[in-house]
Amino acid sequence: MKLEIEPGRFLVAQAGVLITQVRSVKQMGSRHFVLVDAGFNDLMRPAMYGSYHHISALAADGRSLEHAPTVETVVAGPLCESGDVFTQQEGGNVETRALPEVKAGDYLILHDTGAYGASMSSNYNSRPLLPEVLFDNGQARLIRRRQTIEELLALELL
């Protein structure tokens, strides 16, 4: 018998996070929305599979907001698509999460993105790829720089 497995997420999911900045906070009907600068082009799994990623928050000055008051929140990105939501279930049903109250300039950290975060990212809506930083023994090293608009457009012939 031969057994083949693909344990990528199991092995490396906890090795990565996506850090995104809060751009806007607003109330829409009965829902509280936090809009961030990352979109499903940067982390496709919630939009594609309804995958759960724990979300924590940092103030703009780097303080943890772990003990701040929480509010039931929908986290959405900047893309012009209704599916650009990080807090959704499989099938696209939007859900809320009890998250610390944040304001524009603060940061949300989406956890467990080490598997398939970067490999599933895309240039959708002409958005450049994000930089990647590796922390090795507490030392930050840039392992992929941010893609420039010029690089993004370089493949276009017309």
N, CA, C and O of each residue as an XYZ file, in Angstrom:
632
protein
N       0.842     -1.149      0.000
C       0.000      0.000      0.000
C       0.904      1.234      0.000
O       1.940      1.278      0.664
N       0.472      2.232     -0.770
C       1.183      3.510     -0.826
C       0.217      4.602     -0.381
O      -0.892      4.710     -0.903
N       0.640      5.397      0.573
C      -0.192      6.473      1.100
C       0.460      7.808      0.764
O       1.623      8.044      1.092
N      -0.296      8.670      0.113
C       0.196     10.012     -0.193
C      -0.671     11.012      0.548
O      -1.899     10.937      0.523
N      -0.013     11.940      1.200
C      -0.743     12.977      1.923
C      -0.175     14.341      1.557
O       0.949     14.461      1.071
N      -0.979     15.354      1.802
C      -0.554     16.726      1.537
C      -0.823     17.506      2.817
O      -1.881     18.118      2.966
N       0.147     17.482      3.752
C      -0.094     18.056      5.076
C       0.294     19.529      5.214
O       0.548     19.988      6.328
N       0.346     20.268      4.130
C       0.836     21.645      4.155
C       0.246     22.517      5.241
O       0.982     23.087      6.047
N      -1.064     22.629      5.276
C      -1.702     23.504      6.252
C      -1.430     23.027      7.672
O      -1.157     23.839      8.557
N      -1.501     21.743      7.894
C      -1.262     21.189      9.223
C       0.137     21.546      9.720
O       0.325     21.861     10.895
N       1.114     21.495      8.817
C       2.501     21.725      9.212
C       2.888     23.195      9.323
O       3.650     23.561     10.218
N       2.382     24.041      8.438
C       2.919     25.405      8.382
C       1.910     26.532      8.575
O       2.304     27.697      8.540
N       0.649     26.245      8.774
C      -0.343     27.325      8.908
C       0.034     28.299     10.016
O      -0.073     29.513      9.842
N       0.475     27.770     11.157
C       0.784     28.630     12.297
C       2.053     29.451     12.100
O       2.377     30.296     12.934
N       2.769     29.214     11.019
C       4.025     29.927     10.774
C       3.827     31.291     10.129
O       4.808     31.995      9.889
N       2.598     31.684      9.842
C       2.400     32.966      9.168
C       1.212     33.735      9.692
O       0.253     33.158     10.204
N       1.289     35.056      9.557
C       0.172     35.952      9.854
C       0.091     36.979      8.733
O       1.080     37.263      8.058
N      -1.090     37.524      8.547
C      -1.291     38.642      7.627
C      -1.611     39.858      8.483
O      -2.588     39.865      9.231
N      -0.778     40.884      8.365
C      -1.002     42.126      9.108
C      -1.608     43.130      8.145
O      -1.037     43.422      7.094
N      -2.761     43.653      8.510
C      -3.473     44.583      7.643
C      -3.897     45.809      8.445
O      -4.231     45.710      9.626
N      -3.877     46.957      7.791
C      -4.206     48.204      8.486
C      -5.682     48.554      8.315
O      -6.250     48.403      7.234
N      -6.284     49.018      9.393
C      -7.676     49.464      9.364
C      -7.732     50.793      8.617
O      -7.031     51.744      8.963
N      -8.574     50.843      7.595
C      -8.750     52.065      6.809
C      -9.999     52.832      7.210
O     -10.039     54.060      7.124
N     -11.022     52.099      7.650
C     -12.285     52.759      7.983
C     -13.088     51.862      8.914
O     -12.977     50.637      8.871
N     -13.889     52.487      9.745
C     -14.814     51.780     10.628
C     -16.173     52.429     10.429
O     -16.306     53.650     10.516
N     -17.193     51.602     10.159
C     -18.512     52.198      9.942
C     -19.628     51.236     10.307
O     -19.454     50.018     10.338
N     -20.760     51.820     10.575
C     -21.975     51.070     10.868
C     -22.805     51.041      9.593
O     -23.064     52.086      8.996
N     -23.223     49.847      9.170
C     -24.096     49.710      8.001
C     -25.296     48.892      8.442
O     -25.197     47.680      8.632
N     -26.420     49.555      8.604
C     -27.589     48.873      9.145
C     -27.298     48.449     10.568
O     -26.867     49.260     11.388
N     -27.529     47.183     10.863
C     -27.281     46.687     12.217
C     -25.869     46.131     12.384
O     -25.520     45.646     13.461
N     -25.057     46.196     11.338
C     -23.723     45.593     11.390
C     -22.616     46.636     11.513
O     -22.667     47.713     10.919
N     -21.616     46.269     12.309
C     -20.420     47.079     12.509
C     -19.340     46.530     11.568
O     -18.982     45.355     11.648
N     -18.831     47.375     10.687
C     -17.823     46.958      9.711
C     -16.476     47.591     10.018
O     -16.392     48.768     10.370
N     -15.424     46.794      9.880
C     -14.053     47.287      9.887
C     -13.503     46.983      8.503
O     -13.451     45.826      8.085
N     -13.093     48.032      7.795
C     -12.565     47.887      6.440
C     -11.053     48.019      6.492
O     -10.521     48.975      7.057
N     -10.363     47.051      5.895
C      -8.902     46.977      5.976
C      -8.278     47.090      4.591
O      -8.973     47.023      3.577
N      -6.949     47.265      4.559
C      -6.278     47.453      3.274
C      -5.898     46.152      2.576
O      -5.450     46.197      1.431
N      -6.056     45.004      3.211
C      -5.825     43.712      2.553
C      -7.153     43.218      1.995
O      -8.217     43.495      2.548
N      -7.075     42.483      0.894
C      -8.278     41.941      0.284
C      -8.151     40.451      0.041
O      -7.150     39.835      0.407
N      -9.176     39.872     -0.583
C      -9.103     38.429     -0.842
C      -8.013     38.087     -1.838
O      -7.647     36.919     -1.968
N      -7.487     39.072     -2.542
C      -6.338     38.801     -3.403
C      -5.098     38.502     -2.565
O      -4.171     37.858     -3.056
N      -5.059     38.953     -1.316
C      -3.930     38.709     -0.418
C      -4.124     37.444      0.414
O      -3.149     36.769      0.741
N      -5.355     37.117      0.757
C      -5.689     35.908      1.516
C      -7.027     35.394      1.002
O      -8.090     35.863      1.410
N      -6.954     34.434      0.110
C      -8.134     33.939     -0.605
C      -8.976     32.950      0.199
O     -10.170     32.810     -0.064
N      -8.383     32.269      1.164
C      -9.059     31.150      1.818
C     -10.418     31.491      2.443
O     -11.351     30.705      2.276
N     -10.585     32.617      3.153
C     -11.925     32.906      3.690
C     -12.981     33.080      2.599
O     -14.108     32.606      2.747
N     -12.628     33.754      1.509
C     -13.596     33.969      0.426
C     -13.877     32.681     -0.336
O     -15.014     32.429     -0.734
N     -12.854     31.871     -0.540
C     -13.010     30.657     -1.344
C     -13.653     29.515     -0.563
O     -14.516     28.811     -1.088
N     -13.237     29.330      0.687
C     -13.688     28.174      1.462
C     -14.478     28.529      2.717
O     -15.014     27.639      3.377
N     -14.557     29.812      3.054
C     -15.145     30.190      4.336
C     -14.230     29.838      5.492
O     -14.692     29.641      6.617
N     -12.932     29.758      5.221
C     -11.961     29.354      6.239
C     -11.894     30.354      7.385
O     -11.905     31.568      7.179
N     -11.824     29.821      8.582
C     -11.717     30.642      9.784
C     -10.255     30.972     10.041
O      -9.401     30.085     10.028
N      -9.970     32.237     10.273
C      -8.656     32.688     10.726
C      -8.892     33.563     11.949
O      -9.612     34.560     11.880
N      -8.280     33.185     13.068
C      -8.386     34.001     14.277
C      -7.882     35.407     13.956
O      -6.914     35.563     13.211
N      -8.530     36.427     14.510
C      -8.148     37.818     14.266
C      -7.884     38.496     15.604
O      -8.711     38.446     16.515
N      -6.718     39.130     15.707
C      -6.408     39.947     16.879
C      -6.104     41.363     16.407
O      -6.022     41.618     15.206
N      -5.938     42.280     17.355
C      -5.788     43.692     16.986
C      -4.645     44.349     17.744
O      -4.346     44.009     18.889
N      -4.017     45.305     17.061
C      -2.987     46.160     17.653
C      -3.365     47.607     17.397
O      -3.865     47.946     16.325
N      -3.126     48.457     18.385
C      -3.313     49.891     18.175
C      -2.235     50.379     17.213
O      -1.224     49.706     17.017
N      -2.448     51.537     16.621
C      -1.494     52.105     15.669
C      -0.103     52.254     16.279
O       0.895     52.198     15.561
N      -0.029     52.444     17.590
C       1.274     52.594     18.254
C       1.877     51.260     18.690
O       2.906     51.243     19.365
N       1.250     50.139     18.314
C       1.789     48.816     18.607
C       1.259     48.167     19.871
O       1.590     47.013     20.143
N       0.448     48.866     20.655
C      -0.124     48.280     21.870
C      -1.136     47.194     21.516
O      -1.898     47.330     20.559
N      -1.133     46.129     22.288
C      -2.146     45.090     22.110
C      -3.503     45.630     22.540
O      -3.607     46.360     23.525
N      -4.529     45.268     21.802
C      -5.900     45.643     22.157
C      -6.665     44.438     22.703
O      -7.896     44.415     22.703
N      -5.919     43.450     23.164
C      -6.501     42.199     23.640
C      -7.555     42.405     24.724
O      -8.539     41.668     24.772
N      -7.363     43.393     25.589
C      -8.298     43.597     26.701
C      -9.248     44.767     26.465
O      -9.955     45.186     27.383
N      -9.270     45.292     25.253
C     -10.180     46.398     24.915
C     -11.609     45.862     24.814
O     -11.806     44.668     24.586
N     -12.597     46.728     24.982
C     -13.991     46.293     24.787
C     -14.174     45.730     23.374
O     -13.541     46.190     22.424
N     -15.039     44.742     23.254
C     -15.257     44.124     21.944
C     -16.600     44.538     21.366
O     -17.506     44.982     22.072
N     -16.689     44.373     20.063
C     -17.929     44.647     19.345
C     -18.056     43.589     18.252
O     -17.056     43.208     17.643
N     -19.273     43.110     17.998
C     -19.501     42.143     16.924
C     -19.200     42.836     15.599
O     -19.828     43.840     15.263
N     -18.241     42.300     14.849
C     -17.656     43.003     13.711
C     -17.597     42.139     12.468
O     -17.331     40.940     12.545
N     -17.845     42.751     11.325
C     -17.568     42.158     10.016
C     -16.280     42.809      9.526
O     -16.161     44.034      9.530
N     -15.312     41.990      9.102
C     -14.050     42.513      8.572
C     -14.057     42.318      7.067
O     -14.201     41.198      6.577
N     -13.899     43.416      6.334
C     -13.954     43.373      4.872
C     -12.770     44.127      4.280
O     -12.177     44.995      4.921
N     -12.442     43.773      3.039
C     -11.325     44.388      2.338
C     -11.753     45.485      1.385
O     -12.917     45.886      1.374
N     -10.807     45.976      0.577
C     -11.048     47.133     -0.283
C     -11.537     46.814     -1.691
O     -11.806     47.725     -2.474
N     -11.654     45.533     -2.019
C     -12.000     45.172     -3.392
C     -13.474     45.432     -3.676
O     -14.311     45.422     -2.773
N     -13.767     45.663     -4.939
C     -15.151     45.965     -5.337
C     -15.927     44.673     -5.596
O     -16.539     44.498     -6.649
N     -15.887     43.786     -4.625
C     -16.573     42.495     -4.701
C     -17.277     42.241     -3.377
O     -16.710     42.496     -2.314
N     -18.486     41.751     -3.431
C     -19.218     41.474     -2.191
C     -18.568     40.357     -1.382
O     -18.806     40.257     -0.178
N     -17.760     39.525     -2.008
C     -17.103     38.426     -1.314
C     -15.801     38.793     -0.642
O     -15.143     37.925     -0.069
N     -15.407     40.064     -0.694
C     -14.145     40.484     -0.077
C     -14.349     40.688      1.422
O     -14.247     41.799      1.942
N     -14.640     39.575      2.097
C     -14.954     39.585      3.527
C     -14.134     38.488      4.196
O     -14.156     37.337      3.760
N     -13.417     38.843      5.245
C     -12.586     37.877      5.964
C     -13.365     37.123      7.031
O     -12.879     36.117      7.548
N     -14.550     37.582      7.368
C     -15.382     36.923      8.384
C     -16.630     36.371      7.706
O     -17.729     36.908      7.848
N     -16.432     35.300      6.977
C     -17.576     34.657      6.328
C     -17.461     33.151      6.461
O     -16.384     32.597      6.678
N     -18.592     32.523      6.324
C     -18.673     31.073      6.393
C     -18.626     30.508      4.984
O     -18.755     31.240      4.003
N     -18.441     29.199      4.897
C     -18.494     28.542      3.595
C     -19.836     28.858      2.951
O     -20.873     28.814      3.612
N     -19.817     29.174      1.675
C     -21.033     29.545      0.971
C     -21.236     31.048      0.915
O     -22.175     31.528      0.279
N     -20.360     31.795      1.579
C     -20.414     33.249      1.490
C     -21.280     33.951      2.510
O     -21.461     35.166      2.431
N     -21.825     33.209      3.477
C     -22.636     33.865      4.510
C     -21.739     34.689      5.427
O     -20.835     34.161      6.074
N     -22.004     35.983      5.470
C     -21.202     36.886      6.290
C     -21.526     36.645      7.755
O     -22.691     36.508      8.130
N     -20.486     36.595      8.580
C     -20.682     36.449     10.016
C     -19.919     37.558     10.735
O     -19.049     38.211     10.158
N     -20.257     37.749     11.975
C     -19.536     38.726     12.781
C     -18.622     37.996     13.747
O     -18.817     36.817     14.044
N     -17.631     38.710     14.225
C     -16.736     38.202     15.261
C     -16.649     39.235     16.369
O     -16.687     40.437     16.104
N     -16.534     38.784     17.589
C     -16.311     39.691     18.717
C     -14.851     40.122     18.676
O     -13.963     39.376     19.090
N     -14.608     41.327     18.175
C     -13.252     41.855     18.035
C     -13.106     43.124     18.859
O     -14.089     43.817     19.122
N     -11.878     43.427     19.265
C     -11.659     44.683     19.986
C     -12.080     45.872     19.128
O     -11.947     45.846     17.904
N     -12.585     46.906     19.779
C     -12.915     48.129     19.056
C     -11.621     48.714     18.504
O     -10.643     48.883     19.232
N     -11.625     49.019     17.207
C     -10.448     49.592     16.551
C     -10.856     50.874     15.840
O     -12.039     51.180     15.697
N      -9.847     51.611     15.400
C     -10.101     52.825     14.625
C      -9.136     52.844     13.450
O      -8.182     52.067     13.409
N      -9.386     53.729     12.499
C      -8.511     53.855     11.333
C      -7.077     54.065     11.806
O      -6.812     54.860     12.707
N      -6.160     53.333     11.179
C      -4.750     53.395     11.554
C      -4.306     52.237     12.421
O      -3.116     51.926     12.465
N      -5.245     51.580     13.124
C      -4.914     50.398     13.912
C      -4.666     49.225     12.963
O      -4.831     49.352     11.750
N      -4.273     48.094     13.522
C      -3.950     46.921     12.715
C      -4.748     45.709     13.169
O      -5.006     45.530     14.359
N      -5.136     44.877     12.204
C      -5.692     43.561     12.498
C      -4.675     42.529     12.050
O      -4.030     42.682     11.012
N      -4.540     41.476     12.842
C      -3.645     40.373     12.508
C      -4.509     39.153     12.264
O      -5.222     38.697     13.158
N      -4.442     38.621     11.044
C      -5.143     37.385     10.707
C      -4.135     36.259     10.886
O      -3.097     36.232     10.225
N      -4.445     35.344     11.772
C      -3.512     34.292     12.163
C      -3.624     33.055     11.267
O      -4.587     32.883     10.520
N      -2.609     32.208     11.370
C      -2.565     30.906     10.687
C      -2.658     31.043      9.173
O      -3.430     30.337      8.525
N      -1.871     31.953      8.615
C      -1.863     32.174      7.163
C      -0.601     31.626      6.508
O      -0.339     31.910      5.339
N       0.187     30.840      7.250
C       1.447     30.336      6.713
C       1.284     29.341      5.579
O       2.213     29.142      4.797
N       0.138     28.721      5.476
C      -0.113     27.784      4.378
C      -1.087     28.420      3.399
O      -2.202     28.788      3.769
N      -0.672     28.543      2.193
C      -1.520     28.990      1.086
C      -1.850     30.481      1.099
O      -2.575     30.943      0.217
N      -1.354     31.239      2.050
C      -1.574     32.684      2.028
C      -0.902     33.302      0.816
O      -1.571     33.826     -0.075
N       0.420     33.241      0.785
C       1.174     33.835     -0.326
C       0.974     33.059     -1.626
O       0.863     33.663     -2.694
N       0.927     31.737     -1.549
C       0.849     30.947     -2.787
C      -0.487     31.112     -3.506
O      -0.560     30.894     -4.715
N      -1.541     31.490     -2.790
C      -2.841     31.710     -3.425
C      -3.110     33.187     -3.700
O      -4.167     33.536     -4.226
N      -2.165     34.053     -3.349
C      -2.381     35.488     -3.577
C      -2.305     35.795     -5.068
O      -1.731     35.032     -5.845
N      -2.895     36.925     -5.455
C      -2.961     37.260     -6.878
C      -2.913     38.770     -7.079
O      -2.928     39.547     -6.125
N      -2.856     39.153     -8.331
C      -2.880     40.567     -8.716
C      -4.291     41.032     -9.052
O      -4.462     42.008     -9.784
N      -5.295     40.353     -8.533
C      -6.682     40.713     -8.824
C      -6.904     42.204     -8.590
O      -6.388     42.775     -7.629
N      -7.673     42.825     -9.473
C      -7.965     44.265     -9.411
C      -6.701     45.114     -9.507
O      -6.645     46.228     -8.987
N      -5.686     44.567    -10.180
C      -4.406     45.269    -10.379
C      -3.757     45.675     -9.061
O      -3.213     46.771     -8.931
N      -3.823     44.779     -8.098
C      -3.194     45.048     -6.800
C      -1.855     44.333     -6.722
O      -1.783     43.127     -6.959
N      -0.796     45.057     -6.396
C       0.534     44.443     -6.279
C       0.579     43.408     -5.159
O      -0.169     43.491     -4.185
N       1.472     42.429     -5.318
C       1.663     41.416     -4.280
C       2.297     42.051     -3.047
O       3.095     42.982     -3.153
N       1.930     41.537     -1.882
C       2.436     42.051     -0.613
C       3.870     41.608     -0.362
O       4.319     40.604     -0.916
N       4.592     42.355      0.474
C       5.913     41.878      0.898
C       5.741     40.745      1.909
O       4.689     40.604      2.533
N       6.790     39.946      2.057
C       6.805     38.899      3.074
C       8.029     39.098      3.944
O       9.124     39.371      3.452
N       7.829     38.957      5.243
C       8.907     39.124      6.207
C       9.049     37.822      6.985
O       8.062     37.261      7.460
N      10.279     37.350      7.110
C      10.581     36.151      7.885
C      11.221     36.585      9.194
O      12.145     37.398      9.200
N      10.733     36.046     10.298
C      11.369     36.297     11.589
C      12.184     35.065     11.942
O      11.645     33.967     12.088
N      13.477     35.258     12.075
C      14.412     34.182     12.380
C      15.136     34.554     13.666
O      15.933     35.492     13.683
N      14.862     33.825     14.741
C      15.436     34.136     16.052
C      15.189     35.586     16.445
O      16.087     36.258     16.953
N      13.969     36.068     16.210
C      13.599     37.421     16.588
C      14.070     38.507     15.639
O      13.778     39.682     15.859
N      14.781     38.147     14.603
C      15.307     39.112     13.630
C      14.422     39.108     12.383
O      14.190     38.055     11.788
N      13.931     40.278     11.989
C      13.079     40.388     10.798
C      13.938     40.471      9.549
O      14.900     41.237      9.487
N      13.573     39.665      8.547
C      14.267     39.708      7.250
C      13.219     39.725      6.149
O      12.306     38.899      6.126
N      13.364     40.678      5.238
C      12.472     40.757      4.086
C      12.833     39.627      3.129
O      13.967     39.557      2.657
N      11.874     38.737      2.835
C      12.159     37.632      1.914
C      11.438     37.797      0.581
O      11.780     37.127     -0.394
N      10.447     38.679      0.529
C       9.837     39.074     -0.741
C       9.409     40.524     -0.591
O       8.595     40.854      0.272
N       9.960     41.388     -1.434
C       9.588     42.801     -1.346
C       8.232     43.008     -2.002
O       7.750     42.168     -2.762
N       7.631     44.152     -1.688
C       6.345     44.508     -2.291
C       6.535     44.668     -3.796
O       7.514     45.270     -4.237
N       5.631     44.148     -4.565
C       5.649     44.316     -6.014
C       5.285     45.763     -6.338
O       4.383     46.335     -5.725
N       5.987     46.348     -7.302
C       5.681     47.726     -7.688
C       4.613     47.739     -8.779
O       4.392     46.737     -9.459
N       3.959     48.877     -8.933
C       2.971     49.039    -10.009
C       3.659     48.857    -11.360
O       3.085     48.269    -12.277
N       4.883     49.359    -11.481
C       5.622     49.218    -12.745
C       5.843     47.745    -13.083
O       5.704     47.348    -14.240
N       6.184     46.939    -12.087
C       6.362     45.501    -12.319
C       5.041     44.840    -12.688
O       4.999     43.951    -13.539
N       3.991     45.266    -12.058
C       2.667     44.720    -12.345
C       2.268     44.997    -13.788
O       1.705     44.132    -14.458
N       2.560     46.198    -14.262
C       2.171     46.600    -15.615
C       3.167     46.166    -16.689
O       2.852     46.234    -17.877
N       4.353     45.724    -16.298
C       5.406     45.392    -17.261
C       5.007     44.281    -18.232
O       5.533     44.225    -19.343
N       4.105     43.413    -17.842
C       3.698     42.304    -18.711
C       2.644     42.705    -19.731
O       2.360     41.950    -20.661
N       2.067     43.879    -19.565
C       1.030     44.345    -20.490
C       1.668     44.808    -21.797
O       2.665     45.530    -21.781
N       1.105     44.401    -22.913
C       1.663     44.757    -24.214
C       0.968     45.951    -24.842
O       1.570     46.637    -25.668
N      -0.254     46.220    -24.485
C      -0.985     47.370    -25.038
C      -1.400     48.314    -23.947
O      -2.025     49.339    -24.222
